[in-house]
């Protein structure tokens, strides 16, 4: 059973047909921007010599595609989405392979903003639990495949999106998108962005409360100052609270989270120069860092909002 819905498929096909525009250069990228002839591109994915022709003059799909897209060019628009031999009613796997192959270095046009189209398609796919990801490189250029997102990614993406909406700034949205997008393919970048997210949250809290702080304050001290500002320290728990010891330990662990994030980023994140032999941590460490930073940032921010109004 397909998981990519008819709505997502429709939106993806519309996106491919209409294309995306890069604002600065006003360059456009769409399905029709590829370097290869359409018949050659489809031949990378389908056995065109075995598939039947819809034109009685030709014995197979290769013949009628060439006739109507190269010789006569009378199949207008993205006809392949309506053709049951290819994308109409196809499996998720067929669609995902088709999309990934569009961004192969041999196929894509690197002089145009293909990355923007890739990003837009991924935004649509993530709603149904899939994502196009880099799998290897050819001549230094990324080759893409696809993967199904696990429950962790879905939950974390929802939390990250909610946090971005709360801040309401393009900067935070961009940083969160980079962080979430690099968990699998570049864990060291995701780890660095996770630390930056928590750092930005703490600075925003202090700025909104008009609390002065040294711009060169180290990360651990910054988090501590923000926690103190919103009352998230073990000492802030009421003495008569039956859960004082438990709550105190939890709040104390916020400091340990900050310390751990700082060490992880320094050793394995994208900050500081790395040797030529640097090996990034496996993605599971990035998932831990991103999940922890997102949860901590959201907890600090929500506490800030609640206590600010009192």
Rosetta blueprint (number, residue, H / E / L):
1 X L
2 X L
3 X L
4 X L
5 X L
6 X H
7 X H
8 X H
9 X H
10 X H
11 X H
12 X H
13 X H
14 X H
15 X H
16 X H
17 X H
18 X H
19 X L
20 X E
21 X E
22 X L
23 X L
24 X L
25 X L
26 X L
27 X L
28 X E
29 X E
30 X L
31 X H
32 X H
33 X H
34 X L
35 X L
36 X L
37 X L
38 X H
39 X H
40 X H
41 X H
42 X H
43 X H
44 X L
45 X L
46 X L
47 X L
48 X L
49 X L
50 X L
51 X L
52 X L
53 X L
54 X L
55 X L
56 X L
57 X L
58 X L
59 X L
60 X L
61 X H
62 X H
63 X H
64 X H
65 X H
66 X H
67 X H
68 X H
69 X H
70 X H
71 X H
72 X L
73 X L
74 X L
75 X L
76 X L
77 X L
78 X L
79 X H
80 X H
81 X H
82 X H
83 X L
84 X L
85 X L
86 X L
87 X L
88 X L
89 X L
90 X L
91 X L
92 X H
93 X H
94 X H
95 X H
96 X H
97 X H
98 X H
99 X H
100 X H
101 X H
102 X H
103 X L
104 X L
105 X L
106 X L
107 X L
108 X L
109 X L
110 X L
111 X L
112 X L
113 X L
114 X H
115 X H
116 X H
117 X H
118 X H
119 X H
120 X H
121 X H
122 X H
123 X H
124 X H
125 X H
126 X H
127 X L
128 X L
129 X L
130 X E
131 X E
132 X E
133 X E
134 X E
135 X E
136 X E
137 X E
138 X E
139 X L
140 X L
141 X E
142 X E
143 X E
144 X E
145 X E
146 X E
147 X E
148 X E
149 X L
150 X L
151 X H
152 X H
153 X H
154 X H
155 X H
156 X H
157 X H
158 X H
159 X H
160 X H
161 X H
162 X H
163 X H
164 X H
165 X H
166 X H
167 X H
168 X L
169 X L
170 X H
171 X H
172 X H
173 X H
174 X H
175 X H
176 X H
177 X H
178 X H
179 X H
180 X H
181 X H
182 X L
183 X L
184 X L
185 X L
186 X L
187 X H
188 X H
189 X H
190 X H
191 X H
192 X H
193 X H
194 X H
195 X H
196 X H
197 X H
198 X H
199 X H
200 X H
201 X H
202 X H
203 X H
204 X H
205 X H
206 X H
207 X H
208 X H
209 X L
210 X L
211 X L
212 X L
213 X L
214 X L
215 X L
216 X L
217 X L
218 X L
219 X H
220 X H
221 X H
222 X H
223 X H
224 X H
225 X H
226 X H
227 X H
228 X H
229 X H
230 X H
231 X L
232 X L
233 X L
234 X H
235 X H
236 X H
237 X L
238 X L
239 X L
240 X L
241 X L
242 X L
243 X L
244 X H
245 X H
246 X H
247 X H
248 X H
249 X H
250 X H
251 X H
252 X H
253 X H
254 X H
255 X H
256 X H
257 X H
258 X H
259 X H
260 X H
261 X H
262 X H
263 X H
264 X H
265 X H
266 X H
267 X H
268 X H
269 X L
270 X L
271 X L
272 X L
273 X L
274 X L
275 X L
276 X L
277 X L
278 X L
279 X L
280 X L
281 X L
282 X L
283 X H
284 X H
285 X H
286 X H
287 X H
288 X H
289 X H
290 X H
291 X H
292 X H
293 X H
294 X H
295 X H
296 X H
297 X H
298 X H
299 X H
300 X H
301 X H
302 X H
303 X H
304 X H
305 X H
306 X H
307 X H
308 X H
309 X L
310 X L
